[in-house]
Amino acid sequence: MVPARRPLWSVVMRVLERVRPTWRCQCRRRLGGATGLLGLTLLAGCAPGEVSSSGEAPAETPALGADTGVVSLTDVAESVGLEFLHVNGMSGEFYFNEMVGAGAALFDYDNDGDLDAYLVQGHMQGPDVAPGDASFGPGLQGPLTDRLYRNDLQTTGSGASGLGFTDVTDQSGIDARGYGMGVAAADYDNDGWVDLYVSNFGSNQLWRNNGDGTFSDVTVSTGTDDARWSVSSAFVDYDRDGWLDLYVGNYVNYRVANNVECFHNIRTYCGPHGFVPVPDRFLRNRGDGTFEDVTAVSQIGREYGPALGVATADLNGDGWIDIYVANDLAENRSWMNQGDGTFVNTAQFNGSALNEAGDPEAGMGVDAGDFDGDGDEDLFISHLITQTNTLYVNDGSGLFEDRSVRSGLGPPSLPFTGFGTAWFDYDNDGWLDLLVANGAVDLLPELVQAQDPYPLHQRNQLFRNLGNARFEDVSDQAGLEFERSEVSRGAAFGDIDNDGDVDVLLTNNNGPARLLLNGADNGHHWIGLRMVGDTENRDMLGTRVAVFRDDRQSIWRRVRSDGSYASANDPRVLVGLGTSSRVTAVRAVWPDNRTEEWTDVVVDQWTTLEKGTGSTPQP
């Protein structure tokens, strides 16, 4: 028989009574020596910008111009049939993985031209525990599984569309009942259908898309299983052979059976320092439906930390895709591709291992993108409360500078714990903005004192790129959804209704999924591009795309589905053009470094560009 559970707030009050911290604005204070993602950090009264991670006073951010028209994002999940409720299995035992949370994917599994959704589910843990025994959240009955939702988008001749989703999990053949963490989406076997790799707290799964609406579990036959605690993963063609390889980010050596007590023998959530990190795994696609473990020969197995976020990009501009790993309160890893099958971690040398104060941070979400329009890719990482989210600016050669404070991104993030995030141009003005999905992992004192049953919820944030290497927090102007306080985790980005703006699928730990539909109607133009291969790599992940305009700065973007936290994004490229009503050319630098150009691409619509159909650019 399962014993009665105390409300979480009552347990927390007992913890706080024992440790009796001094609650004041001292943003780097820790209790009990536990730090990291789940260290009990107590923050009270810290105003945004009062203290930075480096001790530097925040720079003033210019006010948002009145003529810019901030775009709102509105949750439509329930109204369009995307009804999903995440369960983390919280039962009063403080199992470590309960607080980490899960991700989601936006991908076109049925090749009908619109984005479908995959949502990762948690599970109950411990002996003789059923969903109805959860101490917080929905007391669901029956099996807890990941869910696949088909997008039934309908578009009329007038352009009006009807958005709706149908749960097709049962008929798809996907039976994912593990304790889910993350998902990656890509066509690993080059058959023209997008497959799924699901990372779990436990054995992972590779689901092959059969092309008829069903999937098959090919984990064992492909050699892609990993029984360790995996969170984020990424498909990447690191050796430029036209076949997508797989990087799996692993966290720490934790199991329910080795759950430990911390904070002076008081049961609460411990940080990663209480457990040994485990190596990431790197798998090379042989091109015959199987993968080879190259973790050792690639040199990636030589260094590792508690990995939570993974992003791939050519960071130093040498034509080879690199891999960046955000670790939880440990040095990040910047794996630079040597072009011979090996990688070298240059993070300490290139300035992306630590913040500007020389401290490791609790990296969760990560993304790479060209926010300043200089043609190279910069890094953004979301962090724990009292740490600033971090902006690493690339100088073009793969050397980075921490400009978190000067950019205006750092100080507003101090009171929040960030997870899912991505560079995306939400207002189509040509400059990449940022959304950060927030939700605490440390019990928030003000909510505990208020006897909140789940004292971890926070608001999400939206940052607008001002085009001058500065950002402004426009959350208060972006709609009611940014007033909502939840425990957000994963975030997947893509144009869900094909109307030319980027929407966001959010997951909440122990809560409902949110589909934030972008209401951009500011007169800005855009161009949507689906880059496809002739024989390999269906979505040509890693392709760099340049959009050229008359007398205007060119815009560079990259085809990618990775980044964020434990989630997979729309691999199509959507480029905001601002007031530009035409483009002079679109150039693609394919993963094999061959270059093609098209001069007849139409603005304000989606266009498919296939490798081999363009012309050779003029020198």
N, C-alpha and C positions, 0 to 999 in steps of 0.2 A: 504494500500500500504506500502510495506517495504521500509524504507528510504535507501538512498545510504550509503554504509559502507566505512569508512576510512580504508586505509591499516593499518595493525597492527603496523607497524614500526612508522607511523606518530603519532598514539595514544601514543605509548611508549615514543617517543621523548618529547611529552608534559609532561608526567610523570617525566621524568628525568630532564627536565628543571625546574620543580617545586621543586623537592627534592634536586637537585644539590649535590650528594654525593661526597666524596673524594675517587676517585678510586685508591686504592693502595692495596698492598698485606696484607690485614688484614682479615684473612679468617673466622673470626667469627662475622663480622660486619653485622648488620641488619638495615633496614630502617623502620621508621614508627611504630615500635613495632610489626609488623607482622612477624611471624616466621613459620617454618614448611615447609611442602612440597611445598606450594605455596607462601611462604613469598618472597618478592622481595629482593633477595640477589644480591649484585653487587660485582663482582669479576673482577679484572683486573691485569694482570701481576703476578699472583701466579704460580710460577713454581712448578711442582710436587716435593714434599719432602721439600719445603721451610719452611712450618709450619705444624705441626701435630695438631690433635684435643687436644692433651694433652700438646702441647708445646715442646715435645721431638724431638730432631733432628733425622731424619731418619737414620736407619742403612743402610750400603751399601749392595746391592744385588749382589751376585756372577753372573758373566757373564754366559750366556747360552753356554754350550759346543758346539764346532763346529760339533761334531759327533752325536748330538741329532736329527737333522733334523726336524725343526719346520714344522708342518702340516698346510696346508692352508684349509680354508673353503670358498666355492664358492657359490654364490647365483644362484639357478637354478629355482626359483619359476615360472617365466614367461614361460620358455622353457618347463616345465613339466605340464603346465595347472593350476597352483595354482595362479590364477590372482585374487587377492582380494585387494580392496582399502578401507581403514578405513576412516570414516567420523566422526569427533567429533562435528559437528554442530556449529562450530565457526561462529558467525554472528556479532561480534563487541560488544556484551553485557557483555562479561567477566563472563559468567556463570561458577561457580566453577568447576563443573565436567568435563568441556571441556579439562582441562589439565591433568586429571588423567590417561586416556588411558585404553586400553582393553587388554585381554589376548587371549590365544589359547590353543587347546588341540591336542595331538597326542595320538590316541587310535585306537584299532582294532574293529570297530563297526560291521563288517560283518564276523568276525572269519575266515578270509582267510589267516591269518598269516603275514599280513603287516599292517603298521600304516596308518590310515586315519587321516584327519585333520579337525578340527572345528575352525572357526575363528569368534570372537565376534565383532559385529558391533555397532557403535554409532548411533546417531540420531540428527536431527535438533530439536531445542528447542525454546519455545516462541510462542506467538500467530501469526498465519498467516505467518509462515516461512516455505519455501520449500527448498529442497536440493540445488536448483539453487541459493539461497540467501546466501550461505556460503561466508564469506569474504576471506577465504583462502582454497585452496585445490580443489578437484574435485567438480564441480557443477553437481552432479549426479541427474538424474531424476528417478522417480519411487520409489518403497518402499526400505527402507534400512533395511536389515535383516541379522542375523547371517547366515553363510554359512557352509555347510557340503561338504567336498571333499572326494570322494572315491579314494583310492590308487589302481591303476591298474597295479601294479608291475608285470612284466613278467620276469621269469628266465628260461634260456635254460639249456640244459644238460651240457654245457661247463661252466656254472656258470655266463655267461654274463647276465645282467639284463637290462630291459628297464623300466624306471620310468615315470609314467604319472598319472595325477589326472583328475577326472571327477566331476563336480559340480552336486551333487545329492540332493540338498536342497529341491527342489520342490517335487520330488517323495518320499522323506523321511518323509514328513508330519510335519517337524519342521518348525514352523512359529514363530520365535523369533524376534519381532519388537520393543522390549523395548530398552532403552538406556543401551546397554550391558557393563559389566565390566569384569567379569571373568567366568571361567568354571572349573568344577571338573568332572572327569570321573571315574566310577567304577560300578561294578555289585551289586547294592544295594539289589536286590531281589533274588540273587543266582540262576538265571535261565540260567546262562552261557553266557549272552549277556551284554555288557557294556552299562550303562546308562549315562546320562548327567545331571548335575545340573548347570544351568546358573544363575549367580548372576548379578543383574541389579541395575541401579539407578532407583529404583522403584521395582515393584513386580518381585520376582525371579520365575524360572520355573524349574521343574523336568521333564525331558523327558525320558520316559521308552522305552527301546529298545524292539521292538516286535519280533525280531529275523527273520524278513522277509524283512529287508531293510527299515522298517518304524519305526517311533517313535510316542508315544502318550503322550500328556500333562497330567500328573497325579498329578500336583501340589496340587490341592485342595483335592483330595481324599487321598493323602498321608500325608497331614498336613505339607507340607514343604515350604509354601509360606512365604515370608518376604518382606514387602512393604518398608522397610527402605533402605538406601543406603548401599548395600553389595558389597564387592570387591572380596576378596579371600575366598575360602571355601575348605574343605578337608573332604574326606571320611576316617573314622578311626574306627576300632573295639576296642573301649576303654574298653568294659566289657568282651571281649574274649568269646562271645557267638556264634561266627561264622557269625554274621550279621553286615554289615557295617553301622555305625552311621555317622552323618553329623555335622560338625562344620562350622558355617557361620560367617565370620568376617565382622563386620559392621563398617562404617566410622563415619560420623557426621550427625547431624540433619539439612540437607540442602535440600531445594527445590528451583526451579527457582523463585517461588513467594517470597521467603525471601532472594534473592540475595542482598548483601549489598555493599556499597561503602567503600573503605578503602584508606589509604595513602592520607590523607588530602583532602578527597572528590574527588579524581581523580579515574576514573573507571579503575581498573586493577584487577588482580586475587588476592584474599585474601587467607590467610592461614587457617588451621584448628582451630586456636585459636579464630577465629571469630564465631565459631559455637559450639554447645554442642555435644560431642561424644555420641553415642548410644551403648547400650549393644550388644555384640555378641550373637549369638543364638546357642544352642547346642541341637541336636535332636537325641534321641535314637531310633534305629530301633527295632520295636516290632517283626519282623519276619513274619508278616502277610500282608505286603505291606503298612503298615502305620508307622508313626513316632510319638514319644512322646516328647514333649518339656521338657527337663530336665535342662534347663538353671539355674533355681533356685535351684533345689535339688542337682545338681552337684557342687554348690557353684561358678560356673563360672560367673554367673550374678552379683556377688558381686563387682567385679572390672573390669573396662574396659577402653579402650582408643580408639583413632581413628585408627582402625585396617586396615592395607593394605596387610600384608603378613602373611601366616599361614603355618607352617610346623609341622609334627608329627614324633616322634621318641621316643624310650626308652632312655631318656637322663641320667638316673641314674642307668641303668642296673638292675632294679628290676623285669623285665619281664612284665611290664605294659607300654603301649604306653602313652607318654606325649604329650602335645600340646604347641607349642611355637608361640606366636603372636607378630609380629613386628608392633609397633604403630608409628604414625606420630607425631614426636616431643613430645612424652610422654613416660613414662616408658613402656618398653616391658613387656609382661607377660609370665612367664614360669609356665604353669599349670602342676603340677606333679600329676600323677594318683595315688590315694591312694589304689586302688584295691577294693574299696567298693562302687563305683559309684560316689565318690566325688573327687574333685581336690583342691589342695592348690597352690597358686601363690608364688613361692619361688624366683622369679627373683631378688629381692633386696638382698636376702641372698646368692644366688648362683653366683652373679656377672654378670648376663646377662640382668639386667634392664637398665643400663646406661653404657656409655663408661668409660674408665679408669680415665677420668678427672671428673667423676661424673655428666656428662651432658646427658640429653635425646637427642636422635637424630631422624632424620626424616626417620624412617624405612620404606622401600618400599618392596623390595624383600628379601626373606629369604630361606635358605636351611640348612639341617643337613646332615653331612656325615663324614666319618672317613678319613680325609685328611692326617693324620700323621701315619696311620697304627698301632695304639695302641689298636684297638678293640672297642673304644667308638666313639660316634658321636659328632662332633664339629659343631659350628654354624657360618654361614656367613650371613651378612645383608648388603644390599646396601642402600646408604644414599644420602642426598642432597649435592649439590656443597658446597665446603668449609668444609664439614665434611668428615672424612675418612670413607670409607666402613669399617665395623668392623668384625674382626675375634675373636670369643670367643672359646678358647681352653678348652676342657673338660678334667678334671683330672681322669675321670672314675667313679666318684661318683655323677656326676651331678653338680659339682662346676666348674666355668668357670673363665678364665683369659683373659683379652683383650690383644691380641698380634698383633694388627693391624699394628703397626709401625714396630716391630721387624720382622714380617713375610715378609715385603716388599709389602704388599697389601694396606696399608693405604695411604702413600704419593702419589702414582700415581693416586689415586682416587679423590684427592682434587679438581681438576678443573671440575669434572663431577658430574652429577646427575644420580644415578643408579636405575634401576627398576628390570626387570627380571634377574635371576641369578640361577646358580646351580653348585653343585659339579659334575664334569664329567671328565672321563679320555679320553681327546680328542686324545692323541697320543698313548694310549694303553701301557704305560710303567709301569702300576700298581699303579700310584699315581694320586689322584684326582686333577684335575685342575679346573679353574673357568672361566666362561664367564660372563660379566656384560653388559646388554643392557642399554645404556645411552641415555638420552634426557632431556633437561632442562625443568623445570616448571617455573623458574624465567627467565625473559627476559634478554638475554645476551648482555651487553653493547657494545661489539665490533661488534656484528651483528646488533644491533640497529643503531649504528653510520654508518654502511655500508648500511643502509636502506634495510636490508634483509627483505623480506616479511613475513618470519616466523622465528624470531630470537631466536630459541630454540634448533636447531639441534646440535648434538655432535657425536663424534665417539664412537663406542662400543670398549670394551677392552677384551683381552684374557690374562689370567695369567697362566703360566706354573709352576707346582709344581716341585721344584728341589729335592725333597726327603729328605731334611734336615730341614724341618719346615720353609723353605723360598720359595718365589715365585718370578718370574720375569715376567714383562709385556712384552709379545712377540707379541703385536698387530701389530707392524710395520713389523713383519716377517710372519704374518699369512694370507696374501693375500689382494687383493684389497678391499674386503668387509669391512676390518677394516680401510680403508681410507675413506670410505663413511660416510657422516655426515647426520644423520636423527634424528627424535624424537622417539627413540625406547622405548618400554614399556614391553609387554609380551615376554616371551621366554619359549618355550616348547622343551624338549630334548628327543631324541630317535633315534634308528637306522632305518631311514626311508626307506632305500633300502636293509636292511638285509645283509649288507656286513661286519659287524663286527666292525663298528665304530659309534660313536654317532654324529648325525646330529642335527641341531637346527632350529626350526621354530620361527621367530621373527615377532612381530607386531610393526607397527609404528603408532603413533598418527597422524591422518590426512595424512596417507601415505600408501604405498603398503606393503603387507606382504613379507618377505624374507625367503627363504628356503636355509639355509647354509649347503651344502653337504660337508661332511668331506672327504678329499682326502688323508687319512692316507695310506701310502704305504711304511712304514719304516721297514718292516720285523717283527714287533712285533706280538706276538700271542695273542689270546683272547679266551674267552669262553662266550657263550650267553646262558642264562638260563631263561626259563619261568616257574615260580612256580605256580602250580594250586592246588586247593583243590579237595577233593573227593566229598564232598557234599556242602561245604560252601565257600564263599569269593573267587570268581572265580580266581582272581589274587593274592590271599593270601597277601594282603597289610599288611605290618608290619613284614613280615618274615625276619629274619636275615640269611644271607647266608655267609658261610665261604668257601673259596677255598684254598686247601692245595697243596703245591708244594715241591718237593725234595730239602732239604737244602736251602729253601728260606722262607722268611716271608709269613705267611698266609695273605690272603686278606679278609676283611669283608665288605659286602655290605648289603643294605636293600631294600626290595621290596617296592616301593613307587611310587605314582603318584602325590603327592602334592609337595609343595615348589615352588620356583621361585616367580613370581608375577602374580596372577590372572590366572594361567595356569595349565594345567595337562600334566604330563610327561608319557613317555613309562613306564609301570609297570615292564617290563622285566628287568633282571639284566645282564648287559654287563660288564665283568671284563677283563681289560687289563692284560696280563701276561708278557709283556716285551719279553725277550729272552727265557723264559720257554716254552718248546715245549710239556709239558704234565703236568697233575695235578694228584695227588695221591688220592684225595677225594674231594667231595663237600658235605658240611654239611648244613642242614636247621634247624633252630630253628623256628618252626611255631608259629603263634600268640598265640596258647594255651600253648606254652612252651614245647610241645613235640618235640623231636629231631630225625632226620633221616639222613642217610649218604649214598652216592653213590660213588663207586670206579671205574666206567666204563664210565665216562663222557669224550667225545671226544673234543679235542681242535680245535679251528678255525671253529666252527659251532654252530648253535642254537640247543638247546636241551630242551625238556619239561620234567620237573620232577613233578610227581603227588604225593600228600600226600598219604602215605600208601604203596608206592612202594619201599621205601628204606629200609635199615637195621639199627638196633640199633647200634650207635657208641660204640666202645670199650672204657672202662674207661682209 
